[in-house]
Amino acid sequence: MTDERIARFEKRRETLKKMSDEQLRSRFWQLCNQVVEPIVGLAKTHTSPSIERAVLLRMGIDSVTTHGVVERVYEAGLLGKGAGHVVLKLSQKTGKDIRGAAALILEDKTVLEGLF
């Protein structure tokens, strides 16, 4: 390591030495959030139908249904919300289970209107 790098490390080390456990914990989570923030932002703005189908499959919805649900969610302009989120929100709104909410999306094109 270079002398400059060692000096920077020692400076950070001294600062951290003076912190309490609670301050260290707080600093840790602050740094974690800083690292994850760009990834979360990217995830919020970048998705694809295949990713959304994969999410629905993991929620227990069959493959054929996932294709139709993702297509309806896309047509409604809600794909950016996440197809799984849309199904979950509809499930909560209607009181149906996840599969029932997915089936409802296929049965009724208007069910997604005003969901968000």
N, C-alpha and C positions, 0 to 999 in steps of 0.2 A: 504494500500500500504506500501511496505517496504521503509525504509529510503533511500536505494540505488536507488530504482526506482524513488522516489520523487526527489532526487538529479539530476538524469539523465534528468527528465522532466524539471526541473528548468533551467538546462544548455541549453537544446534545446530551451526553451521558451525565454531565454535571447538572444540567437543567432537570433531567428526569430524576436524578437522585434526591432532589429537594421536594419532589411531589409526593403527596400522600397516596395511599392506595386508591382512594376515591378519585383523586385528580388523575392518576394514571389510567384508571378504568374509563373515565370520561374522555381523556385524550385518545385512548385506544379506539373507542367507538367513533369519535370524531374523525380519526384517520380512516377507519373502515368505511364510514359513510362517504368520505371524500373519494376513496378508491372505487366504490361501487356506483357512485352517482352517474358517471358517464355510461355505464353499462345499463343501468335502469332507464336512463333517458333514451338510449338506443332501442331497448326493448319496447318502450312505449310508442316509438315512432316507426319501428321496422318489424313487420310480421309478414307472413305469407299464408296462403291457404293451406299449404302442406303442414306448416307449424301448427296452425289452428286445428287441423284435423288430428294431428298427433296429440294435442292437448285433450280433445274430446274423446279420443280413444282411451286415454289414461283415466278419463272420468267414467269409463264404463259404457260408452255409447258405441254401438256397432259401426263397422266400417262404412256400410252403405248409407246409414243415417248421417254419419259425419260429413259425407260429401254434400248431401242436400242441405244440412244445417249451415255449413260454411258458405255455401252458395247463397242462401237466403240472408245470412248475416252480412255478406259482402254486398248484396243488392240493396240492403237497407242502410248501407254506409256505416256499419258498426264494426267492421273487421278490426279497426284500430283499437277498439275497446277489448278485443279478445273474444273469440267465439265461446270459450269456456265461461268467461265472465257474463256474457249475454245469456247463456243457458242457465247459469246459476241465478242471475237476477230474475229471470223469468220464472224459474222454479220457486224462488222466494215469493214472488208476486202472486203466483197462481196457486201455491201450495202443492204443486205436483213434485214428484221426485225428478231427478236429473234426466232420466230417460223419457219420462212423461213430458217434461218441458221441451226436450229435443223433438219429440214426436209432434208436439203442438206447433213448433216452428215450421215443420214440414206441412202440417195440415192447414194452417191459417197464416197467409202472407201478412196479414195486418197486425198480428200479435206483437210484432216488434216495434210498431209505431208508438212513440211516446214512452218507451221503456227507460230511456235515459233523459 
